[in-house]
Structure formats: C-alpha cells, structure tokens
Amino acid sequence: MPQFATPETVVPFRWTGKTLEVLDQRLLPGEERWNICDGADAVYEAIASMQVRGAPAIGIAAAYGVVLAAREAVGKADWKEIITTAMRHLRESRPTAVNLFWALDRMSAALGPELRAEAALEALEEEAQQIHSEDHDACVRMGALGCDLIAEQGAGPFSVLTHCNTGALATGGHGTALGVIRTLSERRQLREVFVDETRPWLQGSRLTAWELAREGIPHRLNADSAAATLLASGEVSWVVVGADRIAANGDVANKIGTLPLAVLARHYGVGFMVVAPSSTVDMQTASGADIAIEEREAAELCYAGERRVAPEDTRVFNPVFDVTPANLIDAIVTDRGVIRSPSRETMKAFRGDA
Ligand code: MRU
C-alpha cells in the first residue's frame, strides 16, 4: 500500500486494503493510538469526532470510507444503493472544508454507471489512492512555491508564524502551510516557527508543535493572544496559514483565529500567505459570506481537559472557523501557482475563466 510521507514525517492514516487505520489526533501528543475503521460509518465517526481533521485529510479519509462501503456492498443486490448512501452520510461529517465534498464528488464520478460491484470496488479504490497521492504531490509543489515567494525578500533566514495544524497530519503528507515551513527548513532559510496554540482545540500546541519537534524544526509555542506582540516586534516576516475553503472572490475560511492574524499582519506590514491545494478552491461559492461555518460543542470552552473552567450553564459562542476577506491576503499559494492579491478577477484569471 502506498505510504507517501518520508520516514521522518507522520501520517494521519494508513490504508491497508481492508481497513483505514486512523491516528487518533484527539489523544496527541500524549498517546499515539491507531483506531481501525472497517466501514464507512467508522470513517464518518472518525471525521465527525476529529480523530482525523484538516481539510485535505478529511477528504482523503472520506474517499477511503467510500471504498470500505464498496467492500461491504460486494455480493449484495442493492450494492450501488449501499455505496451512495454511505457517500451521502459522509458528506454530513463536517460542513466547512470543501475538500470533503470535492473528494466525494470525485468518488461519485469514479463510480459512474458501473454495472458490477467488483469493478466498482476496484475503480473506487484506485480513485481514493489517486486522491491521496495527488494531495501529497500538491503539498510538495506548494512547499517549493511558498518558499520561493518568501525568498523574494532575500536569503533569510526568516521567522514565520503559523496557526492551527496544516502539516502531514492534516494532508496526504508534507503539509500545506507547514509544508512551506518544512521546505524552508530543508533549504536552511528558516530561523524559527512561532506556533499559535490555536484555542480552543489546541491544534497548534498538541499537533503542530509535536510534528515540528519530531523533525527537529526550531519552533516556539505562543498563546494566540501573543500574536499582536510578536508581529509588532518585527521578528516575523510572514504569517503562513492553511484554508478549509476558498471562495470565488478569494475570501478564505480557515481555523478560528485566522482573521485576527490577517488584520494584525496588515497593520504591522507583515506578509500574509494562505497555502492550499486547488481542491480547496470552491468557485461555486461566491464569497466568504456563503461559507457554512461549523460551530462545535460548548465543552471545548468550558473545560480544560477534565477540569471545568466556566461556571455551570454558561452560554457559549464557539464557531471553529472564520473568514478572512481577500483584501487582507497577500498571496494564495496553490499547487497550480500563486495568486497574488486575490480578488474575484485574479481568481478567475487563475482558473482560466477570465
Ligand atoms: O478543525 P480542523 O482541525 O479540521 O481545522 C483545520 C484547519 O483549519 C486547517 O488550517 C485547514 O484545514 C488546512 S489543513 C492543511
């Protein structure tokens, strides 16, 4: 089975041909537990409960979930209905990352008018693996393009600030924003990465710091609220983040806390770069205002681990993504090239629709 990441990087899941083994990201960095998904429902659960998270990884996992549904369906009269029901269910696992819907649309197209369950299974497995390997390759390309953009400021070394986790754990390997940082480090142009802890789920402290530590990439963890002080200090050259959905006008939905970073970066004259594969670009969504923003449970804010930190019955506002308007973004780096000063026009030109 293909394993795309280099030996020193982590992977979010392993496809065995019969099951999808998922590294339970809820337990990191304390415990590395692999949960075995042997059906589409288990994959749905893994995505919905955030055992696997990060836009590209969610899409890839869902694609393997469809393969598992097809495995279960072989030999049954209503095999096609079983697969399409699983696809519909997987679409409901999380609302914001468009990669989920993009991957399921590809799986649906791969199923096509197939008349035999066995042939369908083969075509679906091939498509899921293709989606997986394409994402890895896209990340490697974006890593190089993002680094070239940073290098326009000189030879470095540069310090950057990142938010959430956009690494190998969130993708088919290498990472998006973290892929740029990884490549910068490989080119010896990285001084240090500042890692926003990324409240409330702590993707920064629990996952990004863990990935960077495993690879010996110099980093320092900071409270999200320390970002203003950090950017004001002039130490950071670029803020580099990922995306869950990029609208047709260049607005970007990403982990909650991204928008304040973009405002700060503009205020202090620091570059703001979004790194995402073309599977994250959603030309059907006109602007950020049309993006469904997931809200998650109050417990994420009311508890620190097992300990309750808010009074009983506290009402909570917990959107887990925000929308950064295109005019605050200096560049969107994709596997197909860099969009500078994103806008409806530059997005269209990029897609060749102009
Ligand atoms: O809620 P999560 O952890 O799935 O959110 C992840 C993010 O917001 C990432 O920045 C985004 O998906 C890009 S991952 C390459």
Residues whose N, C-alpha, C, O or C-beta is under 5 A from the ligand:
A	BS01	MRU	R53 G54 A55 H163 C164 N165 T166 A170 T176 Q203 G242 A243 D244 N254 K255
